[in-house]
Amino acid sequence: MSGAGRDRAALGARAQAMIEALAAISAEEGALTRLYLTPEHRRAADLVAGWMQDAGLSVRMDNAGTVRGGQPAGRPGRNANKTLLVGSHIDTVVDAGRYDGNLGVVAGILAVEEFHRRGISLPFGVDLLAFGDEEGVRFPVTLTSSSVVAGIFDERALDVTDAAGITLRDALVAFGCDPARLKDDAYPRAGVLGYLEVHIEQGPVLERENRPLASVSAIASQNRHVVRIRGQAGHAGTVPMALRQDALAAAAELIVAAEAIARRDKGNSLVATVGQIEVKPGAPNVIPAEARFSLDIRAANDAARVEAFQEFRLAARRVDTTRHVVVGIETVMEKPVAACAPSLQKAIGAAIGKVTGRAGQSLMSGAGHDGQAMAQLTDFGMIFVRCRAGISHNPREFVTVEDMGAAVEALVATIEELARE
Ligand SMILES: [Zn+2]
């Protein structure tokens, strides 16, 4: 094995060991579940803080529970007063995979170690960030930690509650954070150079194209709606078909309409998903009086997403009239496209080319990431890592040791590119 090959294998093996150590910290035995501001989150944060300290960084936890390990610029230059942010998240979904989020945090720590090992000093400061709430599982809000870092946190979110009725505010206090000081934890815009994140692809494209890594072009625009349909309950045996106001049949028509709208998209990036449905009263011999379903629409550009939603509303109006039901649509979340900065895409592309021999095309991220919040603060760039069969949010999530080694090397090479400028 060449020297470079040995380095990559060693980095991959280190990453694997750290991923396993983190995966052992869970609320459930035999499965990985680590939600925001829980005792498991605390233990994972402590482990990560220890690793950052061992890497020579000065470490603190901010008031949203984000672990921050930093080092100042190692040499003079025009960006000596600026800081490059590198991060990802250590919270997980329920019964999660071990690489989602965690790999990005581990990669940042290994990259800093690598610079120290090689005796390379950087002309800007580096802060590693281990966010605690990317997934938004415990509370009905997402990207809490990165929103605080980016200075866009909406304080009204402090009053949301988890399933046990605990407010986000109380959970923060119990974690040792001070919700009144969240504002102080935002980075000043002028002091930040950019934000980099390594993350598994969570989709099948890299595996299909036989590439270990890709630069991300943008995080898809996304909106989420709740569609409520009110019909009329009735006896399943006595109400003639022509006289029914069946809420579920109306919902079925709209679900198929959403699918058809997304399939017609010429740009091929539009996706529409109904993943949740509730029917009332929910008895086999009663015509459904009420149906409620979620609708998630994403696309590579905001115009395609907005247009698809308009089309869906027209379909809803049609169903409303033809089926004599009342359709209401509430938009509960709307996130515009977050585009990766061209300069960072270029640096990442060059780094991936150096590490893998070919850079290939950038990928769009259909999944949401902390970069959506960070984009409000600074330029951001992402390195996607191939994962087996594109499986994620699932214990079967898997990344090879070799690909993890390549990911760390690509992050190191990207930071070197930025240091050259
Ligand atoms: Zn993630």
Residues whose N, C-alpha, C, O or C-beta is under 5 A from the ligand:
A	BS01	ZN	D100 G101
